[in-house]
Amino acid sequence: MFRLLCAVLALVGFAAPLGAQTYPSKPIRMIVPFPPGGGTDISSRLVAAELGKSTGWTIVVENKAGASGMIGLAEAARASPDGYDIVMGQADNVIIAAPTMKSPPLDPLKDLTPVIQVASSPSLIMTRAESPFKTLADAIAAAKANPTAVNYGTAGHGTFPQLAVDLLMQNGNFTWVEVPYKGASPAITDLLGGHVQLAALSVASGIPHIKGGKVRGLAVTSPTRSAALPDVPTVAESGFPGFDATGWLGIFVPNGTPPAVIARLQSEIAKVMQKPDVQAQMIANGVEARWTSSQEFGAMIARDGTKWHKIMRDAGIKPE
């Protein structure tokens, strides 16, 4: 009996690492929690395609949009924890969305396991090219002179760029009046039409209009300038030293996924993100490639959760 028990234990000990070595043995589904064609979808498909080319794996991208990106996260959280279902999360749906809902389908901070950050994603504050606001300081000075004089469009109340503006207003003791839209496209349309004076959106939303000469970038919210818009100063350069409101994109898996599988995913995706052509394509999409350990990514998410949930409370954002 003792010899039989030892044999069984030895077999179990051998099978675990062997399983990690043979992973994956079938296609991997990458869930994208937003519709096709948007910035998150484009970045996700780039990562999936390059990961497939680099490893020979089959990565199937599946869009599961809805509820501010929470539907896709919930789908991933319910999946089998075997490494064959991964999801592209971002600061907006992992950190911001749940506290704005009375009955969120999951708590992303507790119900998913981080694998690797793949990109950083600053927000952009912009205005029309013919606007009297030449700098961020001009727009702030106008608001301080008249608290109802300046408005700004967003892709929706509670989105990351809107919260970045909330943080800026708290730091600068001024008020811009928010005009929330259902997405970036109508916000840009009304900015170009002169219906709002400013817009706070993703860098990707502003790139074509800045390059086309129709929009002026006033500031990006990252601590350093965006490689996609190197001529646009940071908020920190514009009178707010240390200001940082940087979003991110990253891969998550269901809780309980074997550590060896997480390590394999992290390692292979990190190799992809270090490729110069991938970095260039990410910049063209308005984000910048990153690669972290799972532990570093998890620690960053925890810090961001504490930071942004306080900002949301201070801004009076409540579940709806």
N, C-alpha and C positions, 0 to 999 in steps of 0.2 A: 504493500500500500504506500509506504514511504517513497519507494522508487517511482511509483506511478505518479504521486503528487509532484515530485521533483521534475519529472518529465513534462507534466502539464504546465508547471510554472515556467520551465525553460522555454516551452513552445510559445506561451503567452508573451514572455519577454522578447522573444525573437520576432514575433508577429508585428508588434507595435512599430519598431523602426523599419521593418520591411514594408509595412503599409505606407509609411511616410515616403520611402524611397520610390514606391511604385505610383504615388500620387502625381498627377491625376491619371486615371485610367478611363475617363469618359469626359465629355464636354463640360465646361464650367459656365454657369449662367452668371452674367454680370447684370444686376438690376440697376436701372437708371431711374430715379424717382421723379423725373421731370419729362415733359414731352420731347419728341424728336425735334432736332434743329436748334435747340437752345445751347447756351454756353456749356452747361453741365453735360448735355448729351454729346456735344462735339468732343469735349475733353475725354469723356468716358470711352467713346468709340476709338479715339486715338490710342488711349492706353490699351484697350482690348486688342486692337489690331497689331500694335507693336509687340505686346506680350505674346500674341500668337506667333508672330514672325520670329521672335527671339527664342521661344521654347518649343515650338511645334505643337503647342496645346491648341485646342479648339475652344474659343471663347465666344459665347453667344450673348449678344446684348439684347436686353428686353426692357422696354420702357414701361414703367408702372407709375403713372403720374396721378396726382390728386392730393388734396388736403395739405397743401404747402410742402409737398415732398414726403409726407408721413406715410402714405400708402405703400410706397416702395420700401421704405425702411421696415415697416411692419411685416411686409411679405418676406423680407430677408430674415427678420428675427424669428419667424415661424418655421423657417426652412430647416432641414436636417443639418446638424452641425458636423458636416463631413468635408467641408471645403469646396463643395460643388455649387454653392450659391454664395455669391459675394455681392456687395452693394456699394455704389459710389455715394457717399454721404457728403454733406457740406455744412458749414457753420450754420446756415439758415435753417436747415431742417433738423440737424442733430442737436443744436443748442437753443435756437430761437423759437421754433414752431410750437413745441409742446406747451410752454408756459402761456401761449396765447389761446389755447384751446381748453374748453371746459372738460371735454372727454377725449383726450388724445388716444390714438390706437396703441401707443407704446411710449415708454420713456427711453429714448435712444441712448441716454447716458448710462443706463443700467442694463438695457436689453440687447445691446450689441457689443462686440469686441473689436477694438481698433486694430488694423493691420499695418497701414502705412499712410502717411500723408503724401499726396502726389502733386499738390499745387498750392500756392498761396494766391489769394484773390482780393486785392484791394478794391475799395469803392472809389468812385470818381464823382466829384462835384463839378458841374459844368454849367455854362450859360451860352446864349446865342453869340455868334461872332460880333454882331452889332450892339451887344449889350453895353450899357455904361459901366458895368462891373468889369474892370480889367484884372482885378486880383481878388483873392478870397477876402482880404482886408476890406476892400470896397463894399462887398456884399454884407459883411458884418457891420461896418460903420453905418450903412443905410438902415439896417435893422435896429441898431442901438438908437438911432435918431427917431425912428418910428417903428414900434414893435409889430405893426401890421403891414408894413410897407413891402416886405420881401416874402415871396412864396417860393416853394420848391416842389417839384414833382417826384414821386417815388413809384416803384413797381408794386407798392402795397404797404400798408401800415404794418410794422413789425418785421419788415425785411431787414437784412443786415445793413444795407446802405442807409436806410432810414434811422436805424439805431446808431450808426456812426455819426450821423448829423445830431442826434439827440446828445451823444457824448460831447460833440463839439460845442453845442449850445450850452450844456452844463458847464463846460470848462471856460467858455467865453462870456457867459452871462448875457446872452442875447436870444432873440426868438425869430426863427423863420417859420412861416405858416405852411404846414404840410398840405399838399394836394395828392392824396393817394390814388393810384390807378391800378387797374387789373393787369399788371405786367409792364415791362419796360417799353414795349413798342408804342402804346398810346401816350406814355409819359414823354418819350422823345418827340412824338408827333406834335404834342402841345407845346413843348419847349421850342421847337422850330417854328411853330405858328404864333409864338408870342403870348400864349395863354398862361404860361408860367415863366417866371424869371430865371429859375435855376432848376437843375435836376440832380438827384443823387441816385446813381445807378451803378451797374458794374462797369469796369473799364471796357469790356467787350462791347457794351452798348454804345459807348461814346467814340470808339476808335474810328469807324468809317466816317462819322460826321466831323470829327476833328480833322482828319486827313482830307476831307472834302472841303474844308474851310468854312463850314456852316456853324460850327460849335467851337467854343473856347474852353479848354480845360482849366479850371481854377486851382484844383488841388486833388491829389490822391491821398488816401487815408492810411497808406502803409508808412512805416518808419523811413524807408528809402524810396527813391523814385521808381516808378514802374518801368521795366525794360521796354514795355510796349509803347509807352508815352514818356520818353526821357526828358522832354521839354516842359512837362507839367510838374510844378513843384509839389512837395508834400505839405500836408497840414502842419507838420512839425516845423518846416522851413518858413511857414507863413505866420509865425507868431505863437505857436503852441508846441514848444519843445517837449519831446518825449511822447507826442500823440501817436497812438497806434490803434487802428481799427481795421485789422486785416482779417479777411475771411480765408477759407481754405476748402480744398477738396481732398477726400481721402477714402480709402477702401476699408470696409467693415465686413465682419462675418458673424453668423449666429453664435451666441454664447455656447461654450462647450466644444467648439471646434478644437481639434487636437493641436497642442503647441507646435508640434513638428510641421504640421500643415501650414499653420500661420507663418512660421519661420520660412518655409519654402516660398509661400506667396510673397512675403515681404522681400526676400532676397531677389527673386526674379523680377518683381516690379521695380525694385530699386535700380537694377541694371538697366531697365528700359528708360527710367526717368533721367539717367545720366547720359543718354545718347544726345549729342549735339543737335541732330535733326529733330528729335522729339522736343527738346527744349525750345528750339526755334518755332516749332508749330504751336507749342503751348503759349509762347509770347504773342504770336499772331492772333491767338484766341483770347488775349487779354489777361492771361494768368501766367504764373511762373512756376516751372517744375521744381518739385521738392522730393526728397526721399528721406525717411526717418526710420528709426527702429519702432517696433510696436509700442515699446515702453515710452519712448519719447513722445510719440503721437498721443498716447493715452494721457500722459502728464499734461501736455499742452491743452487737450480737450477739457480736462478737469479745471485748469486755470481759467480757460475761456468761459466755461460754464459759470464759475463763481463771478467773474468779471461782468459778463453780459446779463446775467440774471439780476444783479444789483442795478445795473443801468436801466433795465426794463422796469424794475420796481420804482426807481427814482423818477422815471419818465411817466409813471402811472399807467403802464400797459398792463391790462388785466385779461384774463381768459374770456373769450366770447363764444 
